[in-house]
Amino acid sequence: MMKSSGNSTTFTVHDRLAAAIAPNTNLNVSTNPSTTPTATCSITLSTSTCQQMMTTSTNLMPAGSLSSATAASCNIAASTGTNQHQDLVNLFECPVCFDYALPPILQCQSGHIVCSQCRQKLSSCPTCRGPLGNIRNLGMEKVADTILFPCKYQTNGCLLSLMHKHKLEHEDGCDFRPYMCPCPGASCKWQGSLENVMQHLWLAHKSITTLQGEDIVFLATDITLPGAVDWVMMQSCFGHHFMLVLEKQEQQFFAIVQLIGTRQQAEKFVYRLELSGNKRRLTWESTPKSIHEGIQQAILLSDCLVFDGATALLFSENGNLAINIIMKKTFYRCSCFLKSNIYLEQVGTHVHYISDEQFRADYRQLASAKNTIEDLLGLVHKEIDRRRTLDADAQKRKEQIRREYQPLHPDLYTFQSRFLSENFKQICSQLKSSNDSIKKLGNGLYSMPVFTKEFCRQLIEELRHFEASSMPKGRPNTMNNYGVLLDELGFTNFIDDLRNQYLNPLVRTLFGDEYMGDTGLDSHKAFVVSYKIGQDVDLGYHYDNAEVTLNVSLGEDFEGGDLYFGAMAKANRTAFSNFIFVEHSPTFGILHRGQHLHGSEPIKSGERYNLIIWLRSSSKRNQLCPMCWRKSDCLIPVDSDSYGDGMTNSSEGN
């Protein structure tokens, strides 16, 4: 019931659920058994101040005083609770789009509500045609905080009901959400689930080219064709698929990228489109649109790279236009990177730095005549300075290597299943079955063949070829002085494909969701370390900055160098105890949890190469940094195409 008086509107709702809806109310209890239980929720709104008043009066019968008729009435009320809840939810229905009006809830002067999305398009109330204004219905917003709203895809089969704060996030990636074919200008009427979009494109739109990698070139041919024309290409990187669309309308060109994924996933990426040539350059940088949003609205608003026909001709060659597409994903490091887990090889231990005074007080026992406390402090300062510019320096090296380095075996840089041993492929294709090729060496410790001998041989040749070149080289980590960072060398896409196609399902089967999180293993750090007499010969006791580590022996002739494993690391670092020794044979990989403390014994002769892949889950490390044992209160963005420490901004979702 609604009453209007001047600039104030009062809504009175009679409902047995009102006491639950408005818990902060006055409760009057009557002992008169003849009084029928009632509840009244009164919401008074002032259009000028948007003030609210909620009152509830409830009369309750004493125990044992129910008549048979009243008891039957209560049973009926209990059985119809679901209907009453639905009736309450229906009060929030927007009269324009028929979706639910969720906070902020706006009303007209007569009290009619409309959702915030429709409000932007309206100049008058769709119910009474009166002026809308900007009046918030705070009473309805409080009620909305207490009830569950069904998913908008309920008719498609989704059975979830959620608090309004979580509803939009769920619907963005709901498994029952239907998707249209994303191809622009096509008459395709296909609809299906998100996971089936790519399969549809591969089967129904075979002319669309797919290129692998985060840095590719899209060639649009015959750009002088008359009329409206679309050019479409797919880009695959970071475990996702992106669609580049170049659309020509009249004499205007519009270039944009959309992700075959959710809006939350799209917000984690940044793409750059670049036209260059004839000493000219035109660039556009933005976040890709998701398949949910589509691209037509962005094109209509020119929220994309826009250029006219004359500009297109400046950058074209023989009627063809090349567009360079660079895709980046924003990863972060925990702030502890600049102060924690600093390895001092001279004393064989990790230290934590806050200030010079703190370091001198906490680590004076490490000092000796050979390594004074000031000497050690100088080494700490040097390492912190290196870490401050680590990502920028790595990006410079990577760009120079990409421009100038001539690979010995170019085919190695693109992942191919023929590089894997047949036994490993069988293990990954039959994860539910037992397999003699995978051996459990201890709790969470597995050995299995991974690569072929030929692949290992060629990779070692490639690494030696690179080491002999004049290209700049970075250290694999603070504990290894000799080796190669594979991401800098150009193996990022190789490891991405290996991780997504094989290692993700394998790790989930062996270790479970505890080490995968909601995102799975979505980043990595990959490097090769080498050991030989006169250089690094062993590796100290430590744990890895990873959820799970794959350590593959690439081979060469060597003796010694066995791995040893202790207990799981803890915040105060577990002491040496109960080692498991593992002989590491060429082509075989050891798969273990990153926080499983381990090291390697000295090699006695020869040279040993090991490929190390630190596998990381952003959803796990967003909650707890494995290096400082806390949830990071300060994330450092990585201003490069590096994975950083595998963290993402958790407020963006997964």
C-alpha positions as CSV (number, residue, x, y, z in Angstrom):
1,M,0.0,0.0,0.0
2,M,1.4,3.5,-0.9
3,K,0.4,6.8,0.7
4,S,1.6,10.2,-0.6
5,S,1.7,13.4,1.3
6,G,3.5,16.5,0.0
7,N,7.1,15.6,-0.8
8,S,7.0,12.4,1.3
9,T,5.9,8.9,0.2
10,T,5.1,6.0,2.6
11,F,5.1,2.4,1.6
12,T,3.4,-0.1,3.9
13,V,4.1,-3.8,3.3
14,H,2.1,-6.4,5.2
15,D,4.1,-9.7,5.2
16,R,4.9,-12.4,7.7
17,L,8.6,-12.0,6.6
18,A,8.8,-8.4,7.5
19,A,10.3,-9.0,10.9
20,A,13.2,-10.8,9.2
21,I,13.6,-8.2,6.6
22,A,13.8,-5.3,9.0
23,P,15.6,-6.7,12.1
24,N,16.3,-3.3,13.6
25,T,12.7,-2.6,14.6
26,N,10.5,-2.2,17.7
27,L,9.0,-5.5,18.8
28,N,5.8,-5.5,20.7
29,V,4.8,-8.8,22.3
30,S,1.2,-9.5,23.2
31,T,0.0,-12.3,25.5
32,N,-3.5,-12.2,24.1
33,P,-4.0,-15.6,22.5
34,S,-6.7,-14.3,20.3
35,T,-4.4,-11.8,18.6
36,T,-3.4,-12.9,15.1
37,P,0.4,-12.7,14.3
38,T,0.9,-9.8,12.0
39,A,3.9,-7.8,10.8
40,T,4.0,-4.4,9.2
41,C,7.0,-2.8,7.6
42,S,6.6,0.9,7.0
43,I,9.2,2.8,4.9
44,T,8.9,6.6,4.8
45,L,11.0,8.5,2.2
46,S,11.5,12.2,1.9
47,T,12.1,13.2,-1.7
48,S,14.3,16.1,-0.6
49,T,16.5,14.4,1.9
50,C,16.0,10.7,1.1
51,Q,15.6,10.0,4.8
52,Q,14.1,6.6,5.8
53,M,12.1,5.2,8.7
54,M,11.4,1.6,9.2
55,T,9.0,0.3,11.9
56,T,7.7,-3.2,12.6
57,S,5.0,-4.3,15.0
58,T,4.7,-8.0,15.7
59,N,2.2,-9.8,18.0
60,L,3.3,-13.3,19.0
61,M,1.2,-16.0,20.7
62,P,2.6,-17.7,23.8
63,A,3.8,-21.3,23.4
64,G,1.0,-23.9,23.6
65,S,-1.8,-21.4,22.8
66,L,-2.3,-22.2,19.2
67,S,-5.7,-23.3,18.1
68,S,-6.0,-26.1,15.5
69,A,-7.1,-23.6,12.9
70,T,-4.2,-21.3,13.7
71,A,-1.7,-24.2,13.6
72,A,-3.0,-25.2,10.2
73,S,-2.6,-21.6,9.1
74,C,1.0,-21.6,10.3
75,N,1.8,-24.8,8.5
76,I,0.4,-23.3,5.3
77,A,2.6,-20.2,5.8
78,A,5.7,-22.3,6.3
79,S,5.0,-24.3,3.1
80,T,4.5,-21.2,1.1
81,G,7.7,-19.5,2.4
82,T,9.4,-19.9,-1.0
83,N,6.5,-18.2,-2.7
84,Q,6.6,-15.4,-0.3
85,H,10.3,-14.9,-0.9
86,Q,9.7,-14.9,-4.6
87,D,6.9,-12.3,-4.2
88,L,9.3,-10.2,-2.3
89,V,12.0,-10.5,-5.0
90,N,9.4,-9.6,-7.6
91,L,9.0,-6.2,-5.9
92,F,12.4,-5.3,-7.3
93,E,11.5,-6.0,-10.9
94,C,12.4,-3.2,-13.2
95,P,9.3,-2.2,-15.4
96,V,11.5,-1.6,-18.4
97,C,13.9,-4.5,-18.7
98,F,12.2,-6.8,-16.3
99,D,15.5,-7.6,-14.6
100,Y,15.9,-6.8,-10.9
101,A,16.6,-3.2,-9.7
102,L,19.7,-3.6,-7.5
103,P,21.4,-1.0,-5.4
104,P,21.6,1.9,-6.1
105,I,17.8,1.8,-6.5
106,L,16.3,5.0,-7.9
107,Q,12.7,6.0,-7.7
108,C,10.4,8.7,-9.1
109,Q,8.5,11.2,-6.9
110,S,5.6,8.8,-6.7
111,G,7.8,5.9,-5.5
112,H,8.1,3.8,-8.6
113,I,11.5,2.2,-9.0
114,V,13.7,1.6,-12.0
115,C,17.1,-0.1,-12.4
116,S,20.2,2.0,-12.7
117,Q,20.9,0.8,-16.2
118,C,17.5,1.8,-17.6
119,R,17.6,5.0,-15.6
120,Q,20.4,6.3,-17.8
121,K,18.2,6.0,-20.8
122,L,15.0,7.5,-19.4
123,S,13.8,11.1,-18.9
124,S,10.5,10.2,-17.2
125,C,9.1,7.4,-15.0
126,P,7.9,4.5,-17.2
127,T,5.0,3.8,-14.8
128,C,3.5,7.2,-14.1
129,R,5.3,9.3,-16.6
130,G,6.3,11.7,-13.9
131,P,9.8,13.2,-13.5
132,L,12.5,10.8,-12.3
133,G,15.0,12.9,-10.5
134,N,17.8,11.2,-8.6
135,I,16.0,9.9,-5.5
136,R,17.5,6.8,-4.0
137,N,15.1,4.4,-2.3
138,L,17.3,3.6,0.8
139,G,14.6,1.4,2.3
140,M,14.4,-0.9,-0.7
141,E,18.2,-1.0,-0.8
142,K,18.3,-2.2,2.9
143,V,15.8,-4.9,2.0
144,A,17.8,-5.9,-1.0
145,D,20.8,-6.5,1.3
146,T,18.9,-9.3,3.0
147,I,17.5,-11.5,0.2
148,L,18.7,-13.7,-2.5
149,F,18.1,-12.9,-6.2
150,P,18.0,-15.7,-8.8
151,C,20.6,-15.7,-11.6
152,K,19.2,-14.0,-14.8
153,Y,20.0,-17.2,-16.6
154,Q,17.6,-19.2,-14.5
155,T,15.5,-20.1,-17.5
156,N,18.6,-21.6,-19.1
157,G,19.2,-24.0,-16.2
158,C,21.1,-22.0,-13.6
159,L,19.8,-22.8,-10.1
160,L,21.8,-20.3,-8.1
161,S,20.4,-17.5,-6.1
162,L,22.8,-14.9,-4.8
163,M,23.1,-11.8,-2.7
164,H,23.0,-8.8,-5.0
165,K,26.7,-7.9,-4.3
166,H,27.7,-11.2,-6.0
167,K,25.0,-11.5,-8.6
168,L,26.6,-9.5,-11.4
169,E,30.0,-11.1,-10.9
170,H,28.4,-14.6,-11.2
171,E,26.3,-13.7,-14.2
172,D,29.4,-12.4,-16.0
173,G,30.8,-15.9,-16.2
174,C,27.7,-18.1,-15.6
175,D,28.0,-21.5,-17.3
176,F,24.4,-21.1,-18.5
177,R,24.9,-17.7,-20.2
178,P,24.3,-18.0,-23.9
179,Y,26.8,-16.5,-26.3
180,M,26.3,-15.3,-29.9
181,C,28.9,-16.0,-32.6
182,P,31.4,-13.1,-32.3
183,C,32.1,-12.8,-36.0
184,P,31.2,-9.3,-37.2
185,G,29.0,-8.8,-40.2
186,A,28.3,-12.5,-40.4
187,S,24.8,-13.9,-40.7
188,C,25.7,-16.8,-38.4
189,K,22.9,-17.4,-35.8
190,W,24.9,-19.7,-33.6
191,Q,24.4,-19.6,-29.9
192,G,26.2,-21.7,-27.3
193,S,28.3,-21.8,-24.1
194,L,31.6,-19.9,-23.7
195,E,33.6,-23.0,-23.8
196,N,32.2,-23.9,-27.2
197,V,32.8,-20.6,-28.9
198,M,36.3,-21.5,-30.2
199,Q,35.1,-24.9,-31.4
200,H,32.3,-23.2,-33.3
201,L,34.8,-20.7,-34.9
202,W,37.2,-23.5,-36.0
203,L,34.4,-25.6,-37.5
204,A,32.1,-22.9,-39.0
205,H,34.5,-20.1,-39.8
206,K,37.6,-22.0,-41.1
207,S,38.8,-19.0,-43.1
208,I,39.8,-17.2,-39.9
209,T,43.6,-17.4,-39.3
210,T,44.9,-18.0,-35.8
211,L,48.4,-16.8,-34.9
212,Q,50.3,-17.9,-31.7
213,G,52.1,-15.4,-29.5
214,E,51.7,-12.1,-27.7
215,D,53.4,-10.1,-30.4
216,I,52.1,-10.8,-33.9
217,V,51.4,-9.0,-37.2
218,F,47.9,-9.0,-38.8
219,L,47.9,-8.4,-42.6
220,A,44.7,-7.0,-43.9
221,T,44.6,-7.4,-47.7
222,D,42.9,-5.3,-50.4
223,I,42.0,-2.4,-48.1
224,T,40.8,-0.4,-51.0
225,L,37.8,-2.7,-51.6
226,P,34.6,-0.6,-51.8
227,G,31.7,-0.7,-49.4
228,A,31.6,-2.1,-45.8
229,V,34.3,-4.8,-45.3
230,D,35.5,-6.7,-42.2
231,W,38.9,-8.4,-41.7
232,V,39.1,-10.9,-38.8
233,M,42.0,-12.8,-37.2
234,M,42.5,-14.7,-34.0
235,Q,45.5,-14.4,-31.6
236,S,46.3,-17.1,-29.1
237,C,48.5,-16.3,-26.1
238,F,48.5,-16.4,-22.3
239,G,46.2,-19.4,-22.5
240,H,43.4,-17.2,-24.1
241,H,42.0,-16.5,-27.5
242,F,41.6,-12.9,-28.8
243,M,39.7,-11.7,-31.9
244,L,41.1,-8.8,-33.9
245,V,38.5,-7.0,-36.0
246,L,39.3,-4.4,-38.6
247,E,36.1,-2.9,-39.9
248,K,35.7,-0.5,-42.8
249,Q,32.7,1.8,-42.9
250,E,32.6,4.3,-45.7
251,Q,36.1,5.9,-45.5
252,Q,36.6,5.1,-41.8
253,F,38.6,2.2,-40.4
254,F,38.0,0.8,-36.9
255,A,40.4,-1.7,-35.3
256,I,39.6,-3.4,-32.0
257,V,40.4,-6.5,-30.0
258,Q,37.9,-8.7,-28.0
259,L,38.6,-11.6,-25.7
260,I,36.8,-14.9,-26.1
261,G,36.2,-14.8,-22.3
262,T,34.5,-12.9,-19.5
263,R,34.7,-9.2,-18.7
264,Q,36.8,-10.0,-15.5
265,Q,39.3,-11.9,-17.6
266,A,39.5,-9.1,-20.2
267,E,40.3,-6.5,-17.6
268,K,43.6,-8.3,-16.8
269,F,45.0,-7.6,-20.3
270,V,46.2,-4.6,-22.3
271,Y,46.6,-4.7,-26.0
272,R,48.5,-2.3,-28.3
273,L,47.8,-1.8,-32.0
274,E,50.5,-0.2,-34.0
275,L,50.7,1.0,-37.6
276,S,54.3,1.9,-38.7
277,G,56.1,2.6,-41.9
278,N,57.6,5.5,-44.0
279,K,58.9,7.1,-40.8
280,R,55.4,7.3,-39.3
281,R,53.8,5.5,-36.4
282,L,50.2,5.3,-35.1
283,T,49.4,3.4,-31.9
284,W,46.4,2.6,-29.8
285,E,46.4,1.0,-26.4
286,S,43.4,-0.3,-24.4
287,T,41.8,-3.1,-22.5
288,P,40.2,-5.7,-24.8
289,K,36.4,-5.9,-24.8
290,S,35.0,-9.2,-23.7
291,I,32.7,-11.4,-25.8
292,H,30.0,-10.4,-23.4
293,E,30.2,-6.8,-24.4
294,G,30.8,-7.2,-28.1
295,I,32.5,-4.6,-30.2
296,Q,29.7,-2.7,-31.9
297,Q,29.1,-0.2,-29.0
298,A,32.8,0.5,-28.8
299,I,33.0,1.1,-32.6
300,L,29.9,3.4,-32.3
301,L,31.6,5.4,-29.6
302,S,35.0,5.3,-31.4
303,D,36.5,3.5,-28.4
304,C,39.0,1.8,-30.6
305,L,41.8,2.7,-33.1
306,V,40.1,4.9,-35.7
307,F,41.7,6.2,-38.9
308,D,40.5,7.3,-42.3
309,G,41.2,5.9,-45.7
310,A,44.0,8.5,-46.4
311,T,45.8,7.5,-43.3
312,A,45.4,3.8,-44.1
313,L,47.1,4.4,-47.5
314,L,50.1,6.1,-45.7
315,F,50.9,2.8,-43.9
316,S,49.8,0.3,-46.6
317,E,51.9,-1.4,-49.2
318,N,50.4,-2.7,-52.4
319,G,46.9,-2.3,-51.0
320,N,47.8,-4.3,-47.9
321,L,47.8,-3.0,-44.3
322,A,50.0,-4.6,-41.6
323,I,48.9,-4.1,-38.0
324,N,51.3,-5.1,-35.2
325,I,49.4,-6.5,-32.2
326,I,51.1,-6.8,-28.8
327,M,49.1,-8.4,-26.0
328,K,50.1,-7.9,-22.4
329,K,48.8,-9.3,-19.1
330,T,49.3,-7.3,-16.0
331,F,51.1,-9.3,-13.3
332,Y,52.5,-8.1,-10.0
333,R,55.2,-8.8,-7.5
334,C,54.8,-8.8,-3.7
335,S,56.5,-5.9,-2.1
336,C,58.6,-8.4,-0.1
337,F,60.6,-8.9,-3.3
338,L,62.6,-5.8,-2.4
339,K,63.4,-6.9,1.2
340,S,62.9,-10.6,1.8
341,N,64.7,-13.9,0.8
342,I,67.9,-12.2,-0.2
343,Y,70.5,-15.0,-0.7
344,L,74.0,-14.4,0.5
345,E,76.2,-17.0,-1.2
346,Q,79.2,-16.1,1.0
347,V,77.4,-17.4,4.1
348,G,75.0,-19.7,2.5
349,T,71.7,-18.3,3.9
350,H,68.8,-16.1,3.1
351,V,68.3,-12.8,4.9
352,H,65.5,-10.2,5.4
353,Y,66.3,-6.5,5.1
354,I,64.3,-3.6,6.6
355,S,67.1,-1.1,7.5
356,D,70.8,-1.1,8.0
357,E,70.3,-1.0,11.8
358,Q,67.9,-4.0,11.7
359,F,70.3,-6.0,9.5
360,R,73.3,-5.4,11.7
361,A,71.3,-6.4,14.8
362,D,69.7,-9.5,13.4
363,Y,72.7,-10.9,11.4
364,R,75.8,-10.0,13.4
365,Q,76.4,-13.7,14.0
366,L,77.0,-14.2,10.3
367,A,80.0,-11.8,10.3
368,S,83.5,-13.1,10.2
369,A,87.0,-11.8,9.4
370,K,86.4,-12.9,5.8
371,N,82.9,-11.4,5.6
372,T,82.4,-8.4,7.9
373,I,78.9,-7.2,8.6
374,E,79.5,-4.2,6.4
375,D,80.6,-6.4,3.5
376,L,77.4,-8.4,3.8
377,L,75.3,-5.3,4.1
378,G,76.9,-4.0,0.9
379,L,76.0,-7.2,-0.9
380,V,72.4,-6.8,0.3
381,H,72.2,-3.3,-1.0
382,K,73.6,-4.4,-4.4
383,E,71.0,-7.2,-4.6
384,I,68.1,-4.9,-3.8
385,D,69.3,-2.4,-6.4
386,R,69.4,-5.2,-9.0
387,R,65.8,-6.2,-8.1
388,R,64.5,-2.7,-8.4
389,T,65.4,-2.6,-12.1
390,L,65.0,-6.4,-12.8
391,D,62.0,-6.3,-15.0
392,A,63.0,-3.2,-17.0
393,D,66.5,-4.7,-17.6
394,A,65.0,-8.1,-18.6
395,Q,62.7,-6.4,-21.1
396,K,65.6,-4.6,-22.7
397,R,67.5,-7.9,-23.0
398,K,64.5,-9.7,-24.4
399,E,63.9,-7.0,-27.1
400,Q,67.6,-7.0,-28.1
401,I,67.6,-10.8,-28.3
402,R,64.4,-10.8,-30.4
403,R,65.9,-8.3,-32.8
404,E,69.5,-9.6,-33.2
405,Y,69.8,-13.2,-32.1
406,Q,69.9,-15.9,-34.8
407,P,68.7,-19.2,-33.4
408,L,70.6,-22.4,-34.2
409,H,67.3,-24.5,-34.1
410,P,64.4,-22.2,-34.9
411,D,61.9,-25.0,-34.8
412,L,62.5,-25.5,-31.0
413,Y,60.8,-22.2,-30.2
414,T,57.3,-23.4,-31.2
415,F,56.0,-26.2,-28.9
416,Q,55.3,-29.4,-30.7
417,S,54.0,-32.7,-29.1
418,R,56.8,-34.6,-30.9
419,F,59.2,-33.1,-28.4
420,L,57.6,-35.1,-25.6
421,S,58.3,-38.7,-24.8
422,E,55.6,-41.2,-25.8
423,N,55.4,-42.3,-22.1
424,F,54.7,-38.7,-21.0
425,K,52.0,-38.2,-23.6
426,Q,50.4,-41.5,-22.5
427,I,50.5,-40.4,-18.8
428,C,48.7,-37.1,-19.6
429,S,46.1,-38.7,-21.9
430,Q,45.2,-41.4,-19.3
431,L,45.3,-39.4,-16.1
432,K,42.6,-41.6,-14.4
433,S,44.6,-44.8,-15.1
434,S,47.7,-46.0,-13.3
435,N,50.9,-45.9,-15.3
436,D,54.2,-47.6,-14.6
437,S,56.1,-44.7,-16.2
438,I,55.3,-42.4,-13.4
439,K,57.0,-43.3,-10.1
440,K,56.0,-41.9,-6.7
441,L,59.3,-41.2,-4.8
442,G,57.7,-39.8,-1.7
443,N,54.9,-37.7,-0.4
444,G,54.1,-35.2,-3.3
445,L,57.3,-36.3,-5.2
446,Y,57.1,-37.9,-8.6
447,S,59.5,-38.9,-11.4
448,M,58.5,-39.4,-15.0
449,P,60.0,-39.2,-18.5
450,V,59.2,-35.9,-20.1
451,F,61.2,-35.1,-23.3
452,T,62.8,-37.1,-26.0
453,K,66.6,-37.5,-26.2
454,E,66.6,-35.6,-29.5
455,F,64.8,-32.6,-28.1
456,C,67.2,-32.5,-25.1
457,R,70.2,-32.7,-27.3
458,Q,69.0,-29.9,-29.6
459,L,68.0,-27.7,-26.7
460,I,71.5,-28.0,-25.1
461,E,73.0,-27.1,-28.5
462,E,70.8,-24.1,-28.7
463,L,71.7,-23.0,-25.2
464,R,75.4,-23.3,-25.9
465,H,75.0,-21.4,-29.2
466,F,73.3,-18.6,-27.2
467,E,75.9,-18.6,-24.4
468,A,78.6,-18.2,-27.1
469,S,76.9,-15.2,-28.7
470,S,77.3,-11.6,-27.7
471,M,73.7,-11.3,-26.6
472,P,73.0,-9.9,-23.0
473,K,72.2,-12.6,-20.4
474,G,70.4,-12.5,-17.1
475,R,70.9,-14.8,-14.1
476,P,68.3,-17.5,-13.6
477,N,68.0,-16.6,-9.8
478,T,70.0,-15.5,-6.9
479,M,71.3,-19.0,-6.2
480,N,72.5,-19.9,-9.7
481,N,75.2,-17.9,-11.5
482,Y,75.2,-20.0,-14.7
483,G,72.2,-20.6,-16.9
484,V,69.7,-19.1,-19.3
485,L,66.3,-17.4,-18.7
486,L,64.1,-19.1,-21.3
487,D,61.4,-16.4,-21.4
488,E,64.1,-13.9,-22.4
489,L,65.4,-16.2,-25.1
490,G,61.9,-16.5,-26.6
491,F,60.4,-19.7,-25.1
492,T,57.4,-18.0,-23.3
493,N,54.8,-19.4,-25.8
494,F,56.5,-22.8,-25.7
495,I,56.2,-23.1,-21.9
496,D,52.7,-21.5,-22.0
497,D,51.5,-24.3,-24.4
498,L,53.3,-27.0,-22.4
499,R,51.8,-25.7,-19.2
500,N,48.2,-25.3,-20.5
501,Q,48.0,-28.5,-22.5
502,Y,49.9,-31.0,-20.3
503,L,51.1,-29.7,-17.0
504,N,47.8,-28.1,-15.8
505,P,45.8,-31.3,-16.0
506,L,48.7,-33.4,-14.7
507,V,49.2,-31.3,-11.6
508,R,45.5,-31.1,-10.9
509,T,45.4,-34.9,-10.9
510,L,48.5,-35.5,-8.8
511,F,48.2,-32.6,-6.3
512,G,44.5,-31.4,-6.5
513,D,43.0,-28.0,-6.3
514,E,45.0,-27.1,-3.2
515,Y,47.9,-26.2,-5.5
516,M,45.9,-25.1,-8.5
517,G,43.4,-22.6,-7.1
518,D,40.5,-21.2,-9.2
519,T,42.8,-20.0,-12.0
520,G,44.8,-23.1,-12.4
521,L,48.5,-22.7,-13.2
522,D,48.3,-19.4,-15.1
523,S,52.0,-18.3,-15.1
524,H,55.5,-19.6,-14.8
525,K,59.2,-18.8,-14.6
526,A,61.3,-21.1,-16.7
527,F,65.1,-21.3,-16.9
528,V,68.0,-23.7,-17.5
529,V,70.8,-24.0,-15.0
530,S,74.2,-25.6,-15.7
531,Y,76.7,-27.2,-13.3
532,K,80.3,-28.1,-14.0
533,I,83.6,-28.1,-12.2
534,G,85.0,-24.5,-11.8
535,Q,81.5,-22.9,-12.0
536,D,78.4,-23.8,-10.0
537,V,78.7,-27.4,-8.8
538,D,75.8,-27.7,-6.4
539,L,72.7,-25.9,-5.1
540,G,72.0,-25.0,-1.5
541,Y,69.0,-26.1,0.6
542,H,65.9,-24.0,-0.4
543,Y,62.4,-23.9,-1.6
544,D,61.0,-22.5,-4.8
545,N,58.8,-19.5,-5.5
546,A,56.2,-21.7,-7.1
547,E,53.1,-23.8,-6.3
548,V,54.6,-26.8,-8.2
549,T,58.0,-27.2,-9.8
550,L,59.0,-29.4,-12.8
551,N,62.8,-30.1,-12.9
552,V,63.9,-31.9,-16.0
553,S,67.4,-33.2,-16.5
554,L,68.4,-32.4,-20.1
555,G,71.5,-34.5,-19.9
556,E,75.2,-34.5,-20.9
557,D,77.7,-36.7,-19.3
558,F,78.1,-36.1,-15.6
559,E,78.6,-37.9,-12.3
560,G,77.0,-36.9,-9.0
561,G,74.6,-34.1,-8.7
562,D,71.8,-36.1,-7.0
563,L,68.8,-34.1,-5.7
564,Y,67.8,-34.4,-2.1
565,F,64.4,-33.5,-0.5
566,G,63.6,-32.7,3.1
567,A,60.4,-31.5,4.8
568,M,57.9,-28.8,3.7
569,A,59.1,-25.2,4.3
570,K,57.5,-23.1,7.0
571,A,57.7,-19.5,7.9
572,N,60.7,-20.1,10.1
573,R,62.3,-22.4,7.6
574,T,62.4,-26.1,8.4
575,A,65.7,-27.6,9.6
576,F,67.6,-30.3,7.8
577,S,66.1,-33.7,8.4
578,N,65.1,-37.0,6.9
579,F,66.4,-36.5,3.3
580,I,65.1,-38.4,0.3
581,F,67.9,-38.7,-2.3
582,V,66.9,-38.9,-6.0
583,E,69.1,-39.8,-8.9
584,H,68.2,-37.5,-11.8
585,S,68.5,-39.2,-15.2
586,P,68.5,-37.3,-18.5
587,T,65.1,-36.7,-20.1
588,F,63.3,-37.4,-16.8
589,G,61.5,-34.8,-14.8
590,I,61.0,-34.5,-11.0
591,L,57.6,-33.0,-10.2
592,H,57.3,-31.6,-6.7
593,R,55.6,-29.0,-4.6
594,G,57.4,-25.6,-4.7
595,Q,57.7,-25.4,-0.9
596,H,59.2,-28.8,-0.6
597,L,62.7,-28.0,0.7
598,H,65.4,-29.4,-1.5
599,G,69.0,-29.0,-2.9
600,S,71.5,-30.8,-5.1
601,E,74.7,-32.5,-4.3
602,P,77.9,-31.5,-6.0
603,I,78.7,-33.0,-9.4
604,K,81.9,-34.9,-9.5
605,S,82.7,-34.6,-13.2
606,G,81.2,-33.5,-16.5
607,E,78.5,-30.9,-17.1
608,R,74.9,-31.0,-16.2
609,Y,71.9,-29.0,-17.6
610,N,68.6,-28.8,-15.9
611,L,65.4,-27.2,-17.2
612,I,63.4,-25.8,-14.3
613,I,59.8,-24.6,-14.6
614,W,58.2,-22.8,-11.6
615,L,54.4,-23.3,-12.1
616,R,52.3,-20.6,-10.4
617,S,48.6,-20.0,-9.6
618,S,47.6,-16.4,-9.2
619,S,44.5,-17.2,-7.2
620,K,46.7,-19.1,-4.6
621,R,49.5,-16.5,-4.3
622,N,47.0,-13.6,-4.3
623,Q,45.9,-15.0,-1.0
624,L,49.4,-15.9,0.4
625,C,52.8,-14.9,-0.9
626,P,55.0,-18.0,-0.5
627,M,58.1,-15.9,0.1
628,C,56.9,-13.8,3.0
629,W,54.0,-16.1,4.2
630,R,51.5,-13.2,4.2
631,K,48.8,-11.8,2.0
632,S,50.6,-9.0,0.2
633,D,49.5,-5.6,1.4
634,C,51.3,-3.9,-1.5
635,L,51.6,-5.2,-5.0
636,I,54.2,-3.9,-7.4
637,P,53.0,-4.0,-11.1
638,V,55.4,-5.4,-13.7
639,D,55.8,-2.9,-16.5
640,S,56.7,-5.4,-19.1
641,D,55.4,-8.6,-20.6
642,S,56.9,-10.6,-17.7
643,Y,54.8,-12.8,-15.4
644,G,56.5,-11.1,-12.4
645,D,55.9,-13.3,-9.4
646,G,52.6,-14.6,-10.8
647,M,50.3,-12.4,-8.8
648,T,47.4,-10.4,-10.2
649,N,45.3,-7.7,-8.8
650,S,42.8,-9.8,-6.8
651,S,40.2,-7.0,-6.9
652,E,39.9,-7.7,-10.6
653,G,38.8,-11.2,-10.0
654,N,40.3,-14.3,-11.5
